[in-house]
Amino acid sequence: MSEDPHAAEPSPTAPAPRPIAGVALDLDGLLYDTEPLYFRVGTEILARRQKTFDLALQKKMMGRPGLEAIRQMVLHHDLPDDPQTLLDESEAIYGELLGGGLQPMPGFETLVATLQRGAFPYGVATSSRRHFAEQILRRDALLDQLAFLLTGDDVQRGKPHPEMYAQAAARLQIPASSLLVLEDSENGCAAAVAAGAIAVAVTGEHVSGHVFPGAALQVHRLDDPRLLAWLR
């Protein structure tokens, strides 16, 4: 039987477990509601091959860089396709869907306002390709406010490997132990924990079935009072 996810959570006045010197934010599913788009892409790609895209496969792929995510799809369905060819096909579909509009996740505006007023430098660390990440971040003029932007194009080993968040701490010139990371996926949270960062799991319906061992805090919205208190 699973434990109550709220049972061990800190009170709104509890401090962060360690001093914070900088913040790293995931992008897909954390700041913007891109997961339904990815689900549509996966569904279309596999429908063309008489296969099904489901939540189990989505969980395996979520948070990983594009080519590694596609390899999970190939393994899951034992597809004969070349992963790079599948990635090119999926990116073409995703690029078309992005033009149809994208919604920020609940609490987005409050989180961004808090970060802008705060003393911590912050940036985005995403497994997405750089051109897609920049396209999304320009929607609310966030791109120019970031201290850094790390993408799947900038790492050799994607999440859940800790390289992404080790690089984020290096970009901010702070120890990884003082980096606060906001993640929405099991793979992303695992990467933050493995890097030695302070991981906050921001959960939603799209991460049903994910587990977040090692997370210092688990919340359901970006404007949760406990998270905002840490950022202030």
N, C-alpha and C positions, 0 to 999 in steps of 0.2 A: 504494500500500500504506500502511495506517495505521500510525503509530508505536505502540510499546508504551506503553500509558497509564501504566505505572509507571516508565518509563525516566527521566523528568525530575522525578519527585516528590522532595521533600525527605526527608532522613532523619528519624527520630523526634526527633532533638535539634536540628534546624534551626529557627531562629526564624522568626516571621512576617516577611514582607517589609517591613512597616512597623509602628510601634507601634499597638496596638489600644486604643481607648477605649470601645468599646461594640459590641454584637452585635445583629444583626437576623436573625430566623429566618423562613423560609417556613413554611407550615403543611401544605397538602395534599401528600402524597407525601414530605414531609420529616420532619415530626413524627408524622403519622398516616397510615395506609395507606388513604387515601381514593380513590386512583386506580382501584381495581377498582369502586368505587361509581360514579364518573364514567363508567367504561366501560359499566357496566350502564345508566346513564341514557341515554348516547348511543345504545347499541344499541336500547333501547326506543323512544326518540324516532324514530329512523330506520326501525325495523321498521314503525312505524305508517304510514310513507310509502313502504314497499317499497324502502328504501335500506339500505346497509350501513355500520356504524361500524367503522373499522379503525385500525391503529396509525399510519398516515400522517396521518389526520385527527386522531387524539388528539394527535400531536406538534404539529400546527398550533395546537390549542386550548389545550394545557397551559400553565399559568402566566398566561393572559390573564384579565382580568375577565369576568364572565358574559356581558354583551351582546356584547363583542368576540369571545369564544370562539364564541358562537352564530353570529355573522356569518361566522366561518371555516367553520362547518358549512354555512351557507346557500350560500356561494360554492363550497365543495367539491362540493356536490351540485346546485347551481343550483336550490335549493328556492324555491317561490313564497311560502313562509310569511313573515309579519312576524317579524323577529328577537325583538322584545319578547314576542310571543305564544309563540314557541318557548321563550324563557327562562322564562316563567311556567310552562309545561308541564314543563320539565326540573326546575325548582326544586321543584315539587310532588312529582315522583318522588324526587328526591334527599332531600327532607325525610323521606319515608317510609322510605327505606333507612337513613338515619342512626339511626333508632330501633332498628335491628336489631343494633347493636353495631359498635364500631370498634376496631381494634388499633393500638397505637403501633408505630412503625418500630423495627427492630433498633438497640439501643444508646440508646434514648430515655431510660431511667431514669438511665444513667450520665451522659449529656449534661446532663440537667436538674440532677442533683446537682452536677456540676462548675460549672455556671453559678450555682447558688445559693451555692456556697462561694466563688466567684470575686469579683473586684473590679469586674467590668464590668457596667454596667446592660445589660439586654437586653429585647427586645420582639419582637413578631410583625408581619411585613409580608406580607399575603396578598391574593391577588386575589379570594378568596371574599367573599360578602356578609357584612356584620357579624353578622347574627343567626345564621348558620351557624357562623361562626368562634367566636363566644362560646359557642354550644352545645357545640362540640367542646372548647374550652379549659377548660370547666368540668368535664370528665370526670376530669381528674387535678389539679384545683384549681390550674391554671396561670394562669388569667385574672387573679387578684388579685396574682400575683407579677410581672407584666410592667410594665416602665417605659412601654410604649406598646403600642397595638394599632392598626395601620393595615390597612384592608381595601379592597377594590375600590370601596366606596362613598365612599372618602376621596380618590380621585385622579381627575383628568380624563383622564389618559392612562395606560393600564395597561402592564404588562410586555409587551414588552421595553423600553419607554420607561423612562428612569431616574427619572422623577418619584417613584415609590414609595420608592426608597432615598435620594433627596435629602431627602424628607420625614422618613424615619426618622432620618437624621443630624441634621436640624433639631430633631426631637423630643428627641433626646438632647443637643442643644447641643454637638455635636462636628463636626469637619470630616468630610466623606464619606470622605476618604482614610484616616481612622482607624476606620472602621466595618467590622467583620467581618460578612460576609453568608453565611449557609448556604442554599443553593438546590439543588433537585433537578432542575430543568428547564432546557432550553436558553434559553427565553425569560426565565426568572427570572435565570439567571446573566448573560445579556446585559444585563439591566437593572442589575444590581449593578456590572458592569464599566463600563458607560456612565456610571454615577454617580460613578465613581472610587473605589469601595469595594474592600476586599479580599475577593474572591469565593472561596468554597469550594464546589465541586460535590460533592454527596453522591449518588452514582449508585445505581441499582438496576435490576432487570429492567424496570420500567415506563418507563425512559428509554432503552431500547435504540434506537440510531440518533441520539441527541442528541449534539451536540458542544458543548464548553465553552471556546472560545477566550478567553484572558485570565484564566482561573481561576488563582488562586495555588496551589491545592491541589485534588486530586481524590481522594476517598475513597469507600468503599463502605458504611460504617456510621457512625452518629453517635458511636460510641465508639472510633473509630480513634485510636490513640495519638498520631499527629502532630497531629490536630485538638485533642485534649484538652490536649496540651502547650502549644499556642497559647493556649488558654483559661485555663490556670493561670498 
